[in-house]
Amino acid sequence: MKNFMLKFIWLLLNIFLILLILIRMPNNESLDNFATKSQLLGSPNSAQQFLNNLTLILIISYFILAIKFNFSF
């Protein structure tokens, strides 16, 4: 059961990382335009930094689980 839950979390990480990378805006200008229209993400720099940190944490988590699943016999 524990292995199933870890694989389910790993699957969710897969989907969320793909969506996060696809949704990310390619340049700062579009993020600036979005931030001026909406205060949802706060300032552009803090939103960009938050998305960078979130992406890094999710990628590291994904690789840790991938290594665990590949070396479990």
mmCIF file of the N, C-alpha and C atoms, coordinates in Angstrom:
data_MODEL
# 
_entry.id   MODEL 
# 
loop_
_atom_site.group_PDB 
_atom_site.id 
_atom_site.type_symbol 
_atom_site.label_atom_id 
_atom_site.label_alt_id 
_atom_site.label_comp_id 
_atom_site.label_asym_id 
_atom_site.label_entity_id 
_atom_site.label_seq_id 
_atom_site.pdbx_PDB_ins_code 
_atom_site.Cartn_x 
_atom_site.Cartn_y 
_atom_site.Cartn_z 
_atom_site.occupancy 
_atom_site.B_iso_or_equiv 
_atom_site.pdbx_formal_charge 
_atom_site.auth_seq_id 
_atom_site.auth_comp_id 
_atom_site.auth_asym_id 
_atom_site.auth_atom_id 
_atom_site.pdbx_PDB_model_num 
ATOM 1   N N  . MET A 1 1  ? 0.820  -1.199 0.000   1.00 0.00 ? 1  MET A N  1 
ATOM 2   C CA . MET A 1 1  ? 0.000  0.000  0.000   1.00 0.00 ? 1  MET A CA 1 
ATOM 3   C C  . MET A 1 1  ? 0.866  1.267  0.000   1.00 0.00 ? 1  MET A C  1 
ATOM 4   N N  . LYS A 1 2  ? 1.964  1.213  0.759   1.00 0.00 ? 2  LYS A N  1 
ATOM 5   C CA . LYS A 1 2  ? 2.855  2.370  0.820   1.00 0.00 ? 2  LYS A CA 1 
ATOM 6   C C  . LYS A 1 2  ? 3.487  2.631  -0.554  1.00 0.00 ? 2  LYS A C  1 
ATOM 7   N N  . ASN A 1 3  ? 3.873  1.555  -1.232  1.00 0.00 ? 3  ASN A N  1 
ATOM 8   C CA . ASN A 1 3  ? 4.472  1.691  -2.558  1.00 0.00 ? 3  ASN A CA 1 
ATOM 9   C C  . ASN A 1 3  ? 3.468  2.281  -3.552  1.00 0.00 ? 3  ASN A C  1 
ATOM 10  N N  . PHE A 1 4  ? 2.204  1.864  -3.435  1.00 0.00 ? 4  PHE A N  1 
ATOM 11  C CA . PHE A 1 4  ? 1.160  2.404  -4.302  1.00 0.00 ? 4  PHE A CA 1 
ATOM 12  C C  . PHE A 1 4  ? 0.983  3.902  -4.078  1.00 0.00 ? 4  PHE A C  1 
ATOM 13  N N  . MET A 1 5  ? 0.998  4.340  -2.828  1.00 0.00 ? 5  MET A N  1 
ATOM 14  C CA . MET A 1 5  ? 0.837  5.766  -2.523  1.00 0.00 ? 5  MET A CA 1 
ATOM 15  C C  . MET A 1 5  ? 2.012  6.582  -3.071  1.00 0.00 ? 5  MET A C  1 
ATOM 16  N N  . LEU A 1 6  ? 3.222  6.033  -2.945  1.00 0.00 ? 6  LEU A N  1 
ATOM 17  C CA . LEU A 1 6  ? 4.383  6.741  -3.484  1.00 0.00 ? 6  LEU A CA 1 
ATOM 18  C C  . LEU A 1 6  ? 4.307  6.840  -5.006  1.00 0.00 ? 6  LEU A C  1 
ATOM 19  N N  . LYS A 1 7  ? 3.848  5.785  -5.655  1.00 0.00 ? 7  LYS A N  1 
ATOM 20  C CA . LYS A 1 7  ? 3.708  5.831  -7.112  1.00 0.00 ? 7  LYS A CA 1 
ATOM 21  C C  . LYS A 1 7  ? 2.603  6.801  -7.521  1.00 0.00 ? 7  LYS A C  1 
ATOM 22  N N  . PHE A 1 8  ? 1.563  6.882  -6.718  1.00 0.00 ? 8  PHE A N  1 
ATOM 23  C CA . PHE A 1 8  ? 0.490  7.847  -7.003  1.00 0.00 ? 8  PHE A CA 1 
ATOM 24  C C  . PHE A 1 8  ? 1.008  9.277  -6.856  1.00 0.00 ? 8  PHE A C  1 
ATOM 25  N N  . ILE A 1 9  ? 1.784  9.541  -5.814  1.00 0.00 ? 9  ILE A N  1 
ATOM 26  C CA . ILE A 1 9  ? 2.384  10.864 -5.630  1.00 0.00 ? 9  ILE A CA 1 
ATOM 27  C C  . ILE A 1 9  ? 3.333  11.173 -6.787  1.00 0.00 ? 9  ILE A C  1 
ATOM 28  N N  . TRP A 1 10 ? 4.080  10.162 -7.223  1.00 0.00 ? 10 TRP A N  1 
ATOM 29  C CA . TRP A 1 10 ? 5.007  10.320 -8.336  1.00 0.00 ? 10 TRP A CA 1 
ATOM 30  C C  . TRP A 1 10 ? 4.249  10.662 -9.614  1.00 0.00 ? 10 TRP A C  1 
ATOM 31  N N  . LEU A 1 11 ? 3.115  10.018 -9.834  1.00 0.00 ? 11 LEU A N  1 
ATOM 32  C CA . LEU A 1 11 ? 2.290  10.314 -11.004 1.00 0.00 ? 11 LEU A CA 1 
ATOM 33  C C  . LEU A 1 11 ? 1.753  11.750 -10.941 1.00 0.00 ? 11 LEU A C  1 
ATOM 34  N N  . LEU A 1 12 ? 1.298  12.169 -9.770  1.00 0.00 ? 12 LEU A N  1 
ATOM 35  C CA . LEU A 1 12 ? 0.826  13.549 -9.618  1.00 0.00 ? 12 LEU A CA 1 
ATOM 36  C C  . LEU A 1 12 ? 1.948  14.554 -9.863  1.00 0.00 ? 12 LEU A C  1 
ATOM 37  N N  . LEU A 1 13 ? 3.152  14.230 -9.386  1.00 0.00 ? 13 LEU A N  1 
ATOM 38  C CA . LEU A 1 13 ? 4.299  15.103 -9.651  1.00 0.00 ? 13 LEU A CA 1 
ATOM 39  C C  . LEU A 1 13 ? 4.571  15.198 -11.149 1.00 0.00 ? 13 LEU A C  1 
ATOM 40  N N  . ASN A 1 14 ? 4.466  14.070 -11.851 1.00 0.00 ? 14 ASN A N  1 
ATOM 41  C CA . ASN A 1 14 ? 4.649  14.078 -13.309 1.00 0.00 ? 14 ASN A CA 1 
ATOM 42  C C  . ASN A 1 14 ? 3.697  15.054 -13.965 1.00 0.00 ? 14 ASN A C  1 
ATOM 43  N N  . ILE A 1 15 ? 2.430  14.894 -13.665 1.00 0.00 ? 15 ILE A N  1 
ATOM 44  C CA . ILE A 1 15 ? 1.399  15.720 -14.297 1.00 0.00 ? 15 ILE A CA 1 
ATOM 45  C C  . ILE A 1 15 ? 1.571  17.191 -13.926 1.00 0.00 ? 15 ILE A C  1 
ATOM 46  N N  . PHE A 1 16 ? 1.809  17.458 -12.635 1.00 0.00 ? 16 PHE A N  1 
ATOM 47  C CA . PHE A 1 16 ? 1.933  18.840 -12.185 1.00 0.00 ? 16 PHE A CA 1 
ATOM 48  C C  . PHE A 1 16 ? 3.165  19.514 -12.780 1.00 0.00 ? 16 PHE A C  1 
ATOM 49  N N  . LEU A 1 17 ? 4.277  18.792 -12.876 1.00 0.00 ? 17 LEU A N  1 
ATOM 50  C CA . LEU A 1 17 ? 5.480  19.378 -13.477 1.00 0.00 ? 17 LEU A CA 1 
ATOM 51  C C  . LEU A 1 17 ? 5.277  19.692 -14.949 1.00 0.00 ? 17 LEU A C  1 
ATOM 52  N N  . ILE A 1 18 ? 4.634  18.793 -15.667 1.00 0.00 ? 18 ILE A N  1 
ATOM 53  C CA . ILE A 1 18 ? 4.375  19.051 -17.081 1.00 0.00 ? 18 ILE A CA 1 
ATOM 54  C C  . ILE A 1 18 ? 3.497  20.286 -17.240 1.00 0.00 ? 18 ILE A C  1 
ATOM 55  N N  . LEU A 1 19 ? 2.439  20.363 -16.457 1.00 0.00 ? 19 LEU A N  1 
ATOM 56  C CA . LEU A 1 19 ? 1.551  21.525 -16.542 1.00 0.00 ? 19 LEU A CA 1 
ATOM 57  C C  . LEU A 1 19 ? 2.259  22.811 -16.132 1.00 0.00 ? 19 LEU A C  1 
ATOM 58  N N  . LEU A 1 20 ? 3.046  22.742 -15.069 1.00 0.00 ? 20 LEU A N  1 
ATOM 59  C CA . LEU A 1 20 ? 3.758  23.927 -14.593 1.00 0.00 ? 20 LEU A CA 1 
ATOM 60  C C  . LEU A 1 20 ? 4.742  24.437 -15.643 1.00 0.00 ? 20 LEU A C  1 
ATOM 61  N N  . ILE A 1 21 ? 5.457  23.528 -16.276 1.00 0.00 ? 21 ILE A N  1 
ATOM 62  C CA . ILE A 1 21 ? 6.424  23.943 -17.293 1.00 0.00 ? 21 ILE A CA 1 
ATOM 63  C C  . ILE A 1 21 ? 5.718  24.493 -18.522 1.00 0.00 ? 21 ILE A C  1 
ATOM 64  N N  . LEU A 1 22 ? 4.597  23.886 -18.917 1.00 0.00 ? 22 LEU A N  1 
ATOM 65  C CA . LEU A 1 22 ? 3.864  24.375 -20.088 1.00 0.00 ? 22 LEU A CA 1 
ATOM 66  C C  . LEU A 1 22 ? 3.178  25.712 -19.835 1.00 0.00 ? 22 LEU A C  1 
ATOM 67  N N  . ILE A 1 23 ? 2.718  25.932 -18.618 1.00 0.00 ? 23 ILE A N  1 
ATOM 68  C CA . ILE A 1 23 ? 1.988  27.161 -18.294 1.00 0.00 ? 23 ILE A CA 1 
ATOM 69  C C  . ILE A 1 23 ? 2.932  28.336 -18.063 1.00 0.00 ? 23 ILE A C  1 
ATOM 70  N N  . ARG A 1 24 ? 4.166  28.041 -17.649 1.00 0.00 ? 24 ARG A N  1 
ATOM 71  C CA . ARG A 1 24 ? 5.114  29.118 -17.356 1.00 0.00 ? 24 ARG A CA 1 
ATOM 72  C C  . ARG A 1 24 ? 5.227  30.068 -18.530 1.00 0.00 ? 24 ARG A C  1 
ATOM 73  N N  . MET A 1 25 ? 5.268  31.335 -18.247 1.00 0.00 ? 25 MET A N  1 
ATOM 74  C CA . MET A 1 25 ? 5.375  32.341 -19.297 1.00 0.00 ? 25 MET A CA 1 
ATOM 75  C C  . MET A 1 25 ? 6.832  32.458 -19.735 1.00 0.00 ? 25 MET A C  1 
ATOM 76  N N  . PRO A 1 26 ? 7.083  32.525 -21.037 1.00 0.00 ? 26 PRO A N  1 
ATOM 77  C CA . PRO A 1 26 ? 8.452  32.429 -21.529 1.00 0.00 ? 26 PRO A CA 1 
ATOM 78  C C  . PRO A 1 26 ? 9.338  33.636 -21.234 1.00 0.00 ? 26 PRO A C  1 
ATOM 79  N N  . ASN A 1 27 ? 8.760  34.803 -21.030 1.00 0.00 ? 27 ASN A N  1 
ATOM 80  C CA . ASN A 1 27 ? 9.603  35.967 -20.758 1.00 0.00 ? 27 ASN A CA 1 
ATOM 81  C C  . ASN A 1 27 ? 8.979  36.818 -19.654 1.00 0.00 ? 27 ASN A C  1 
ATOM 82  N N  . ASN A 1 28 ? 9.777  37.730 -19.141 1.00 0.00 ? 28 ASN A N  1 
ATOM 83  C CA . ASN A 1 28 ? 9.318  38.567 -18.034 1.00 0.00 ? 28 ASN A CA 1 
ATOM 84  C C  . ASN A 1 28 ? 8.294  39.608 -18.454 1.00 0.00 ? 28 ASN A C  1 
ATOM 85  N N  . GLU A 1 29 ? 8.290  39.990 -19.720 1.00 0.00 ? 29 GLU A N  1 
ATOM 86  C CA . GLU A 1 29 ? 7.345  41.012 -20.167 1.00 0.00 ? 29 GLU A CA 1 
ATOM 87  C C  . GLU A 1 29 ? 5.911  40.540 -20.021 1.00 0.00 ? 29 GLU A C  1 
ATOM 88  N N  . SER A 1 30 ? 5.644  39.309 -20.402 1.00 0.00 ? 30 SER A N  1 
ATOM 89  C CA . SER A 1 30 ? 4.280  38.808 -20.273 1.00 0.00 ? 30 SER A CA 1 
ATOM 90  C C  . SER A 1 30 ? 3.900  38.656 -18.807 1.00 0.00 ? 30 SER A C  1 
ATOM 91  N N  . LEU A 1 31 ? 4.878  38.325 -17.970 1.00 0.00 ? 31 LEU A N  1 
ATOM 92  C CA . LEU A 1 31 ? 4.601  38.234 -16.533 1.00 0.00 ? 31 LEU A CA 1 
ATOM 93  C C  . LEU A 1 31 ? 4.330  39.624 -15.965 1.00 0.00 ? 31 LEU A C  1 
ATOM 94  N N  . ASP A 1 32 ? 5.057  40.622 -16.436 1.00 0.00 ? 32 ASP A N  1 
ATOM 95  C CA . ASP A 1 32 ? 4.806  41.994 -15.995 1.00 0.00 ? 32 ASP A CA 1 
ATOM 96  C C  . ASP A 1 32 ? 3.404  42.436 -16.395 1.00 0.00 ? 32 ASP A C  1 
ATOM 97  N N  . ASN A 1 33 ? 3.013  42.139 -17.621 1.00 0.00 ? 33 ASN A N  1 
ATOM 98  C CA . ASN A 1 33 ? 1.678  42.510 -18.081 1.00 0.00 ? 33 ASN A CA 1 
ATOM 99  C C  . ASN A 1 33 ? 0.605  41.809 -17.254 1.00 0.00 ? 33 ASN A C  1 
ATOM 100 N N  . PHE A 1 34 ? 0.820  40.557 -16.944 1.00 0.00 ? 34 PHE A N  1 
ATOM 101 C CA . PHE A 1 34 ? -0.148 39.821 -16.155 1.00 0.00 ? 34 PHE A CA 1 
ATOM 102 C C  . PHE A 1 34 ? -0.236 40.387 -14.736 1.00 0.00 ? 34 PHE A C  1 
ATOM 103 N N  . ALA A 1 35 ? 0.910  40.726 -14.151 1.00 0.00 ? 35 ALA A N  1 
ATOM 104 C CA . ALA A 1 35 ? 0.929  41.214 -12.779 1.00 0.00 ? 35 ALA A CA 1 
ATOM 105 C C  . ALA A 1 35 ? 0.278  42.587 -12.666 1.00 0.00 ? 35 ALA A C  1 
ATOM 106 N N  . THR A 1 36 ? 0.378  43.405 -13.693 1.00 0.00 ? 36 THR A N  1 
ATOM 107 C CA . THR A 1 36 ? -0.254 44.718 -13.614 1.00 0.00 ? 36 THR A CA 1 
ATOM 108 C C  . THR A 1 36 ? -1.759 44.613 -13.755 1.00 0.00 ? 36 THR A C  1 
ATOM 109 N N  . LYS A 1 37 ? -2.243 43.580 -14.443 1.00 0.00 ? 37 LYS A N  1 
ATOM 110 C CA . LYS A 1 37 ? -3.683 43.394 -14.602 1.00 0.00 ? 37 LYS A CA 1 
ATOM 111 C C  . LYS A 1 37 ? -4.308 42.710 -13.395 1.00 0.00 ? 37 LYS A C  1 
ATOM 112 N N  . SER A 1 38 ? -3.523 41.930 -12.695 1.00 0.00 ? 38 SER A N  1 
ATOM 113 C CA . SER A 1 38 ? -4.066 41.148 -11.589 1.00 0.00 ? 38 SER A CA 1 
ATOM 114 C C  . SER A 1 38 ? -3.053 41.129 -10.452 1.00 0.00 ? 38 SER A C  1 
ATOM 115 N N  . GLN A 1 39 ? -3.524 41.256 -9.253  1.00 0.00 ? 39 GLN A N  1 
ATOM 116 C CA . GLN A 1 39 ? -2.659 41.179 -8.083  1.00 0.00 ? 39 GLN A CA 1 
ATOM 117 C C  . GLN A 1 39 ? -2.612 39.766 -7.522  1.00 0.00 ? 39 GLN A C  1 
ATOM 118 N N  . LEU A 1 40 ? -2.995 38.793 -8.326  1.00 0.00 ? 40 LEU A N  1 
ATOM 119 C CA . LEU A 1 40 ? -3.065 37.407 -7.883  1.00 0.00 ? 40 LEU A CA 1 
ATOM 120 C C  . LEU A 1 40 ? -1.700 36.881 -7.465  1.00 0.00 ? 40 LEU A C  1 
ATOM 121 N N  . LEU A 1 41 ? -0.670 37.148 -8.239  1.00 0.00 ? 41 LEU A N  1 
ATOM 122 C CA . LEU A 1 41 ? 0.650  36.607 -7.954  1.00 0.00 ? 41 LEU A CA 1 
ATOM 123 C C  . LEU A 1 41 ? 1.546  37.584 -7.203  1.00 0.00 ? 41 LEU A C  1 
ATOM 124 N N  . GLY A 1 42 ? 1.096  38.763 -6.902  1.00 0.00 ? 42 GLY A N  1 
ATOM 125 C CA . GLY A 1 42 ? 1.936  39.747 -6.243  1.00 0.00 ? 42 GLY A CA 1 
ATOM 126 C C  . GLY A 1 42 ? 2.851  40.403 -7.257  1.00 0.00 ? 42 GLY A C  1 
ATOM 127 N N  . SER A 1 43 ? 4.046  40.778 -6.831  1.00 0.00 ? 43 SER A N  1 
ATOM 128 C CA . SER A 1 43 ? 4.974  41.430 -7.751  1.00 0.00 ? 43 SER A CA 1 
ATOM 129 C C  . SER A 1 43 ? 5.557  40.403 -8.715  1.00 0.00 ? 43 SER A C  1 
ATOM 130 N N  . PRO A 1 44 ? 5.924  40.850 -9.912  1.00 0.00 ? 44 PRO A N  1 
ATOM 131 C CA . PRO A 1 44 ? 6.460  39.919 -10.908 1.00 0.00 ? 44 PRO A CA 1 
ATOM 132 C C  . PRO A 1 44 ? 7.708  39.184 -10.444 1.00 0.00 ? 44 PRO A C  1 
ATOM 133 N N  . ASN A 1 45 ? 8.600  39.879 -9.756  1.00 0.00 ? 45 ASN A N  1 
ATOM 134 C CA . ASN A 1 45 ? 9.830  39.241 -9.305  1.00 0.00 ? 45 ASN A CA 1 
ATOM 135 C C  . ASN A 1 45 ? 9.557  38.164 -8.266  1.00 0.00 ? 45 ASN A C  1 
ATOM 136 N N  . SER A 1 46 ? 8.665  38.424 -7.330  1.00 0.00 ? 46 SER A N  1 
ATOM 137 C CA . SER A 1 46 ? 8.376  37.423 -6.308  1.00 0.00 ? 46 SER A CA 1 
ATOM 138 C C  . SER A 1 46 ? 7.627  36.240 -6.899  1.00 0.00 ? 46 SER A C  1 
ATOM 139 N N  . ALA A 1 47 ? 6.751  36.495 -7.871  1.00 0.00 ? 47 ALA A N  1 
ATOM 140 C CA . ALA A 1 47 ? 6.035  35.405 -8.526  1.00 0.00 ? 47 ALA A CA 1 
ATOM 141 C C  . ALA A 1 47 ? 7.001  34.537 -9.322  1.00 0.00 ? 47 ALA A C  1 
ATOM 142 N N  . GLN A 1 48 ? 7.912  35.158 -10.035 1.00 0.00 ? 48 GLN A N  1 
ATOM 143 C CA . GLN A 1 48 ? 8.905  34.408 -10.815 1.00 0.00 ? 48 GLN A CA 1 
ATOM 144 C C  . GLN A 1 48 ? 9.797  33.590 -9.890  1.00 0.00 ? 48 GLN A C  1 
ATOM 145 N N  . GLN A 1 49 ? 10.215 34.181 -8.786  1.00 0.00 ? 49 GLN A N  1 
ATOM 146 C CA . GLN A 1 49 ? 11.070 33.471 -7.832  1.00 0.00 ? 49 GLN A CA 1 
ATOM 147 C C  . GLN A 1 49 ? 10.317 32.300 -7.198  1.00 0.00 ? 49 GLN A C  1 
ATOM 148 N N  . PHE A 1 50 ? 9.048  32.502 -6.867  1.00 0.00 ? 50 PHE A N  1 
ATOM 149 C CA . PHE A 1 50 ? 8.233  31.426 -6.296  1.00 0.00 ? 50 PHE A CA 1 
ATOM 150 C C  . PHE A 1 50 ? 8.083  30.274 -7.284  1.00 0.00 ? 50 PHE A C  1 
ATOM 151 N N  . LEU A 1 51 ? 7.799  30.582 -8.561  1.00 0.00 ? 51 LEU A N  1 
ATOM 152 C CA . LEU A 1 51 ? 7.653  29.533 -9.568  1.00 0.00 ? 51 LEU A CA 1 
ATOM 153 C C  . LEU A 1 51 ? 8.969  28.805 -9.809  1.00 0.00 ? 51 LEU A C  1 
ATOM 154 N N  . ASN A 1 52 ? 10.076 29.518 -9.779  1.00 0.00 ? 52 ASN A N  1 
ATOM 155 C CA . ASN A 1 52 ? 11.387 28.879 -9.923  1.00 0.00 ? 52 ASN A CA 1 
ATOM 156 C C  . ASN A 1 52 ? 11.655 27.922 -8.768  1.00 0.00 ? 52 ASN A C  1 
ATOM 157 N N  . ASN A 1 53 ? 11.386 28.370 -7.545  1.00 0.00 ? 53 ASN A N  1 
ATOM 158 C CA . ASN A 1 53 ? 11.608 27.522 -6.373  1.00 0.00 ? 53 ASN A CA 1 
ATOM 159 C C  . ASN A 1 53 ? 10.686 26.311 -6.376  1.00 0.00 ? 53 ASN A C  1 
ATOM 160 N N  . LEU A 1 54 ? 9.417  26.520 -6.724  1.00 0.00 ? 54 LEU A N  1 
ATOM 161 C CA . LEU A 1 54 ? 8.460  25.421 -6.769  1.00 0.00 ? 54 LEU A CA 1 
ATOM 162 C C  . LEU A 1 54 ? 8.866  24.387 -7.815  1.00 0.00 ? 54 LEU A C  1 
ATOM 163 N N  . THR A 1 55 ? 9.284  24.847 -8.978  1.00 0.00 ? 55 THR A N  1 
ATOM 164 C CA . THR A 1 55 ? 9.724  23.935 -10.030 1.00 0.00 ? 55 THR A CA 1 
ATOM 165 C C  . THR A 1 55 ? 10.949 23.140 -9.586  1.00 0.00 ? 55 THR A C  1 
ATOM 166 N N  . LEU A 1 56 ? 11.897 23.790 -8.965  1.00 0.00 ? 56 LEU A N  1 
ATOM 167 C CA . LEU A 1 56 ? 13.105 23.116 -8.487  1.00 0.00 ? 56 LEU A CA 1 
ATOM 168 C C  . LEU A 1 56 ? 12.771 22.059 -7.438  1.00 0.00 ? 56 LEU A C  1 
ATOM 169 N N  . ILE A 1 57 ? 11.925 22.387 -6.482  1.00 0.00 ? 57 ILE A N  1 
ATOM 170 C CA . ILE A 1 57 ? 11.546 21.437 -5.435  1.00 0.00 ? 57 ILE A CA 1 
ATOM 171 C C  . ILE A 1 57 ? 10.819 20.238 -6.031  1.00 0.00 ? 57 ILE A C  1 
ATOM 172 N N  . LEU A 1 58 ? 9.917  20.472 -6.969  1.00 0.00 ? 58 LEU A N  1 
ATOM 173 C CA . LEU A 1 58 ? 9.180  19.374 -7.589  1.00 0.00 ? 58 LEU A CA 1 
ATOM 174 C C  . LEU A 1 58 ? 10.078 18.490 -8.445  1.00 0.00 ? 58 LEU A C  1 
ATOM 175 N N  . ILE A 1 59 ? 11.029 19.076 -9.144  1.00 0.00 ? 59 ILE A N  1 
ATOM 176 C CA . ILE A 1 59 ? 11.953 18.286 -9.957  1.00 0.00 ? 59 ILE A CA 1 
ATOM 177 C C  . ILE A 1 59 ? 12.843 17.416 -9.071  1.00 0.00 ? 59 ILE A C  1 
ATOM 178 N N  . ILE A 1 60 ? 13.337 17.967 -7.983  1.00 0.00 ? 60 ILE A N  1 
ATOM 179 C CA . ILE A 1 60 ? 14.165 17.190 -7.053  1.00 0.00 ? 60 ILE A CA 1 
ATOM 180 C C  . ILE A 1 60 ? 13.346 16.058 -6.448  1.00 0.00 ? 60 ILE A C  1 
ATOM 181 N N  . SER A 1 61 ? 12.108 16.337 -6.054  1.00 0.00 ? 61 SER A N  1 
ATOM 182 C CA . SER A 1 61 ? 11.239 15.297 -5.504  1.00 0.00 ? 61 SER A CA 1 
ATOM 183 C C  . SER A 1 61 ? 10.982 14.206 -6.530  1.00 0.00 ? 61 SER A C  1 
ATOM 184 N N  . TYR A 1 62 ? 10.758 14.603 -7.768  1.00 0.00 ? 62 TYR A N  1 
ATOM 185 C CA . TYR A 1 62 ? 10.517 13.637 -8.842  1.00 0.00 ? 62 TYR A CA 1 
ATOM 186 C C  . TYR A 1 62 ? 11.724 12.711 -9.011  1.00 0.00 ? 62 TYR A C  1 
ATOM 187 N N  . PHE A 1 63 ? 12.925 13.283 -9.049  1.00 0.00 ? 63 PHE A N  1 
ATOM 188 C CA . PHE A 1 63 ? 14.123 12.468 -9.234  1.00 0.00 ? 63 PHE A CA 1 
ATOM 189 C C  . PHE A 1 63 ? 14.376 11.546 -8.046  1.00 0.00 ? 63 PHE A C  1 
ATOM 190 N N  . ILE A 1 64 ? 14.107 12.007 -6.841  1.00 0.00 ? 64 ILE A N  1 
ATOM 191 C CA . ILE A 1 64 ? 14.274 11.146 -5.664  1.00 0.00 ? 64 ILE A CA 1 
ATOM 192 C C  . ILE A 1 64 ? 13.353 9.939  -5.756  1.00 0.00 ? 64 ILE A C  1 
ATOM 193 N N  . LEU A 1 65 ? 12.089 10.167 -6.113  1.00 0.00 ? 65 LEU A N  1 
ATOM 194 C CA . LEU A 1 65 ? 11.158 9.046  -6.251  1.00 0.00 ? 65 LEU A CA 1 
ATOM 195 C C  . LEU A 1 65 ? 11.531 8.154  -7.436  1.00 0.00 ? 65 LEU A C  1 
ATOM 196 N N  . ALA A 1 66 ? 12.003 8.739  -8.527  1.00 0.00 ? 66 ALA A N  1 
ATOM 197 C CA . ALA A 1 66 ? 12.412 7.928  -9.681  1.00 0.00 ? 66 ALA A CA 1 
ATOM 198 C C  . ALA A 1 66 ? 13.583 7.021  -9.319  1.00 0.00 ? 66 ALA A C  1 
ATOM 199 N N  . ILE A 1 67 ? 14.544 7.542  -8.585  1.00 0.00 ? 67 ILE A N  1 
ATOM 200 C CA . ILE A 1 67 ? 15.687 6.728  -8.152  1.00 0.00 ? 67 ILE A CA 1 
ATOM 201 C C  . ILE A 1 67 ? 15.224 5.617  -7.218  1.00 0.00 ? 67 ILE A C  1 
ATOM 202 N N  . LYS A 1 68 ? 14.316 5.940  -6.308  1.00 0.00 ? 68 LYS A N  1 
ATOM 203 C CA . LYS A 1 68 ? 13.799 4.935  -5.383  1.00 0.00 ? 68 LYS A CA 1 
ATOM 204 C C  . LYS A 1 68 ? 13.100 3.800  -6.141  1.00 0.00 ? 68 LYS A C  1 
ATOM 205 N N  . PHE A 1 69 ? 12.286 4.132  -7.127  1.00 0.00 ? 69 PHE A N  1 
ATOM 206 C CA . PHE A 1 69 ? 11.558 3.108  -7.867  1.00 0.00 ? 69 PHE A CA 1 
ATOM 207 C C  . PHE A 1 69 ? 12.476 2.299  -8.781  1.00 0.00 ? 69 PHE A C  1 
ATOM 208 N N  . ASN A 1 70 ? 13.527 2.920  -9.312  1.00 0.00 ? 70 ASN A N  1 
ATOM 209 C CA . ASN A 1 70 ? 14.420 2.189  -10.207 1.00 0.00 ? 70 ASN A CA 1 
ATOM 210 C C  . ASN A 1 70 ? 15.356 1.239  -9.456  1.00 0.00 ? 70 ASN A C  1 
ATOM 211 N N  . PHE A 1 71 ? 15.664 1.527  -8.207  1.00 0.00 ? 71 PHE A N  1 
ATOM 212 C CA . PHE A 1 71 ? 16.575 0.680  -7.455  1.00 0.00 ? 71 PHE A CA 1 
ATOM 213 C C  . PHE A 1 71 ? 15.864 -0.229 -6.460  1.00 0.00 ? 71 PHE A C  1 
ATOM 214 N N  . SER A 1 72 ? 14.549 -0.234 -6.456  1.00 0.00 ? 72 SER A N  1 
ATOM 215 C CA . SER A 1 72 ? 13.825 -1.167 -5.587  1.00 0.00 ? 72 SER A CA 1 
ATOM 216 C C  . SER A 1 72 ? 13.611 -2.473 -6.343  1.00 0.00 ? 72 SER A C  1 
ATOM 217 N N  . PHE A 1 73 ? 13.964 -3.536 -5.709  1.00 0.00 ? 73 PHE A N  1 
ATOM 218 C CA . PHE A 1 73 ? 13.887 -4.838 -6.370  1.00 0.00 ? 73 PHE A CA 1 
ATOM 219 C C  . PHE A 1 73 ? 12.695 -5.589 -5.911  1.00 0.00 ? 73 PHE A C  1 
# 
